[in-house]
Amino acid sequence: MKIAVFLPNWVGDAVMATPAIKALRLQYPDAEIVGVMRPFIDDTLAGTNLIDRSLHYDPRGKSNEMKGWKFIRRLRSEQFDSAVLFPNSLRSGFLAWASGAKRRIGTDRDGRGFLLTDRVTPADKAVPNPVIEEYLKVVEAAGCQSTDRKMILATTDDDEQKLADFWRKQPETLPESGTVCLNPGGAFGAAKHWPTESFAKLAVQISDQFQKTVLVLCGPAEREIAKSIVSLAGRENVVSLAEEKLSLGLTKAAVKSADLLVTTDSGPRHFAQPFGVPVVTLFGPTHIAWSETFYAKSIHLQIDVDCGPCQQRICPLGHHKCMTDLSVDRVFRAVEIQLQKYASVQKVA
């Protein structure tokens, strides 16, 4: 049996799909599972062995092999028996149908039900519900029985080596009492961002009161934000990945090695649970329930505002209070709770 698995287009959603992919692997141990995904999603899943091969799809990319009719011909040449769709888009439904897969399983959304052979009844969009659960419902329709919500990630030897090389370039005077990672980014949009100045003040408090090294993570779009946090903090033990050759693998390795992750509601937030790392997540415009991961070592922080959660990429009212009014003191209290509970540390007198 050959199964095509159409992966989500967001890093966080792809991580939240891993319990469902694992369920497929357990149910069909002899099947060849081929992931259909954007290239960066392949980096996210690297090392997990959840899929056997990947087909890269990039409708906005430069390579004609990853889009249009050339990509459809590649899909058809695979002769899939089944296609499992995690995205809810009409486009993914069309690609699954065009692949010629005899069985096409997905949620009946966006008017694509006629393209599917097995239609999963969608949850009410007006009621936030965990994406992890939605993905498990899809594979349940494919015959899977596992309901394990534990997400799965891995690092490669290359990822670990890149992190080791980064630390070798840092001052030898960095404290050896562990690392707290700060993740200020968010590909979703500016509305998810906590102020740079707030991250810098938090970094100072963690550095001074716990004598931890603070590592600021970033993607290519957040390099300047990461540099600004380091500059504003003005502490030798507040450093960033901004000058490195960035990759999701390097970010995974950094989170895996940390005592704690403090993050916006963005993709790397989901790296904490698979690696057992405590996490404090700062929610603004997004409803917590959509991306609930059922993780005991997590603290969610969100301000109750009249206008939210609005689910908008940019604050439609221009004030961004859902994030700007989230105080550094409140976030630090959550950091303190997590470090004292899971890292057994004491504040410096």
PELINWO-V322493 format. One record per backbone hydrogen bond with DSSP energy under -1.0 kcal/mol. CO is the residue of the C=O (numbers start at 1). NH is the residue of the N-H. If there is no record, write none. Layout:
BEGIN
co = <CO:CO>
nh = <NH:NH>
END
This chain:
BEGIN
co = <1:2:2:3:4:5:6:10:11:12:15:17:18:19:20:21:22:23:24:28:32:33:33:34:35:36:37:38:38:39:40:41:45:53:55:58:63:64:66:67:68:69:70:71:72:73:75:76:81:82:83:84:89:90:91:92:93:94:95:97:103:104:104:105:106:107:109:112:113:118:120:124:130:131:132:133:134:135:136:137:139:140:156:157:158:159:160:161:162:163:164:167:171:178:179:180:181:182:183:189:190:195:196:197:198:199:200:201:202:203:204:205:206:207:209:213:214:215:216:219:222:223:224:225:226:227:228:229:230:235:237:239:241:247:248:249:250:251:252:253:255:260:261:262:263:264:266:267:268:269:272:273:278:279:280:281:285:287:289:290:295:297:299:301:305:313:320:320:321:323:327:328:329:330:331:332:333:334:335:336:337:338:339>
nh = <32:81:82:34:84:36:86:14:15:16:18:21:22:23:24:25:26:27:28:31:3:52:53:5:55:7:57:41:42:43:44:45:48:35:37:61:66:67:58:71:72:73:74:75:76:77:78:79:103:4:105:6:93:94:95:96:97:98:99:100:83:117:118:85:120:109:112:115:116:106:108:127:134:135:136:137:138:139:140:141:144:143:160:161:162:163:164:165:166:167:168:170:174:213:259:215:262:217:264:192:193:199:200:201:202:203:204:205:206:207:208:209:210:211:348:180:239:182:241:222:226:227:228:229:230:231:232:233:234:238:214:216:244:251:252:253:254:255:256:257:258:181:280:183:282:266:269:270:271:272:277:276:261:299:263:301:311:290:292:131:298:279:281:283:308:191:323:324:325:326:331:332:333:334:335:336:337:338:339:340:341:342:343>
END
